[in-house]
């Protein structure tokens, strides 16, 4: 679980919990931990995201 901020719902900063897990070879992002909106990334897309985060954060 990663503490994040939901700008759409204007909640308290750091209060939106983001669950990230690997299921059946895909990376699942579950904002708000209620499965209301689940984002699935295949391995290629997850690697692109990992590289971008590494580039941004050093």
C-alpha positions in Angstrom: 0.0 0.0 0.0 1.2 3.5 -0.9 -0.1 6.6 0.6 -1.2 9.0 -2.1 -3.4 12.0 -2.7 -6.6 11.9 -4.8 -6.9 15.3 -6.6 -10.2 14.4 -8.1 -12.0 14.0 -4.8 -10.0 16.7 -3.0 -9.2 14.6 0.0 -6.6 15.1 2.6 -3.1 14.9 1.2 -1.7 11.4 1.7 -5.0 9.9 2.6 -5.9 8.0 -0.6 -4.3 4.6 -0.3 -3.0 3.0 -3.5 -2.7 -0.8 -3.4 -0.2 -2.2 -5.9 0.0 -6.0 -6.5 1.1 -8.5 -9.1 -1.6 -10.8 -10.3 -1.3 -13.4 -13.1 1.7 -11.5 -14.7 0.0 -8.1 -14.6 0.6 -5.2 -12.2 -2.7 -4.1 -10.6 -3.1 -0.5 -9.3 -6.2 -0.1 -7.0 -6.7 3.5 -6.0 -8.9 3.9 -2.9 -8.6 0.1 -2.2 -12.2 -0.5 -3.1 -11.8 -2.1 -6.5 -14.0 0.7 -7.9 -11.4 1.6 -10.5 -8.6 -0.9 -11.1 -5.7 -0.2 -13.5 -3.9 -3.2 -15.0 -0.5 -2.9 -16.6 1.1 -5.7 -18.6 4.8 -6.4 -18.0 6.0 -4.2 -20.8 3.9 -1.2 -19.6 5.0 -1.8 -16.0 8.7 -1.7 -17.1 8.1 1.6 -18.9 6.5 3.0 -15.7 9.4 1.7 -13.6 12.0 3.3 -16.0 10.1 6.6 -15.9 10.0 6.6 -12.1 13.7 5.7 -11.9 14.6 8.5 -14.4 12.5 11.1 -12.5 13.7 10.1 -9.0 17.3 9.4 -9.9 
